Amino acid sequence: MANIELITDKDILKGYFSDASNYPGHAEALIRPKSLQDVIEIVKEANSKKIPITTIGNRSSLTGSASPEGGWILDTSQMAKITEINHKEKFAVSEPGIMLSDFKKTVFDEGLFYAPDPTSEKECFFGGSIATNASGSRTFKYGSTRKYVRALEVVLSTGKVLNVRRPQIEKNTFGYLPFQNMVDIFVGSEGTLGVITKAEVGLIEKPENFFGGMVFFGSLNDALDFVVAVREELKKVTPLIMPRAVELFDHHGLSIIKNDSSFKIPESSKAAIFFEQEYDSNVSFENILDQWLSFMGKSRSLSDDTVIAGNIKQQEELRRLRHMVPSHLFEEGARFVNDGGGKVSTDWSVPVNKIHEIINYAHNLALEAKIEEPVIYGHIGNGHPHYNFIAKNSSEKKQILDVVHKTCKKVVSLGGTIAAEHGIGKIKKDFVKYQYPEPIIDAMKALKMSLDPSGIMAPGNIF
């Protein structure tokens, strides 16, 4: 590692000890590789000395996955080149350290579209979004990051470079299913199996047109009924509507955006659904809008107050309001971190037909525990609302976590998942036992030890 700087300045290191979750970390050095060869040398050196490595992007993680537990921090920010954009086959190849929004804009300017859109796309790196299988509001139509990853270049803890590609064959019975497609083992692995140094992702034609809207409701239950109706509509051969995003604001979320919104939010509204819909140039905006208005007319929405965003400025305003909710809650929670409190968020998801049941269950738990109501918002179209509690001290945080644990057990019993987009990291390790039986957890640990026999990669994440 003769030409690779090992930064040990304590003042510099302190700035890298936690991610957006405020989970506390520590490390002895920071390294910024500039090439694949640099990464190989760094990993080999660390492996020979049994030094832990935590690979980081822009540290936007909400689970502590980018907070190091000793050893070296491997910062990918100097590996930020897009090496190929292939128009004919619709894919792009990039190093991990480019900001996701910059990657998407570059692709978009080339007339193509990279569909994953995590809320933090202006704060997260391309590689980090793959390591966590990030998703966002448009996941409703397009799916999460995993769907678009075609190939990966990964440096294992031994320094060996592994190139894996998603199979294109239609039939395969060779070996256990997870190993038939090694790409999916690394997507969402949170740095525990190796360092992603390059990724090839699939692109699509950019949508011709889209518009956004916000539908208001007199109760949260009415909004949830609307979401179930949307999913039922999409089962039809010729559905009236085909949204790419279906997002929830509860009454607390509406209160957060109310005073900073250029749109009027009705006083009687207790919930709202934000949606986006794409349409081709052969379909008029008026026609597709009429279809939405017809669909809304069948619901208990406050249809006269519906906001429609037809131009770019209005569309950006709706998305800004959607993103304002988590930003506000993050700032609010940060005020109480020093007192042992802070923001406690959930990331579970259930089948949409179970959404009423789980929300009622979680609501009753909070009442019994006599804790403040959470702010409920997010990807409701996927059965994936975010619950955000603000704990003012350690005692409140303990009560809230007890409610979250009970909720997560119920989520799993309903066929859901505890982590739908943010991953496990270090904060949610105690939830893994609810999701998987012990033999399966042991099998995952065995896979990690097979690829990382020294156990140096991202210690503390997932397990």
Protein Blocks (a to p, Z undefined) as FASTA:
>chain_A
ZZbccdfbfklmmmmmpcfkopacddfbdcddfbfklmmmmmmmmmmnopacdddfehpa
fnhpmpceehjdddfklmcccfbdcfklopadddfkbcfklmmmmmmmnopacfblcfkl
mmccfklmmmnopadfklmmnopfklmmmbdcdddfkopacdddddfbfbdcehjfklmp
mklmmgonlopnoccfbdcdddddddfbdcddddddfbfklmmmmmmmmmmmmmpmbdfb
dcfbdcdddfklmmmmmmmcfbdcdfklcbdcdddddddfkbcfklmmmmmmmmmmmpcc
dfklpccdfbfklmmmmmmmmmmmmmmmmmmmmmmmmnopacdddfbdcdfklmmmmmmm
mmmmmmmnopacdddedjflnopacdddddfbfklmmmmmmmmmmmmmmmmmnopafblk
nonmlmlmmmmmmmpcfklmmmmmmmmmmmmmnopgoghihZZ
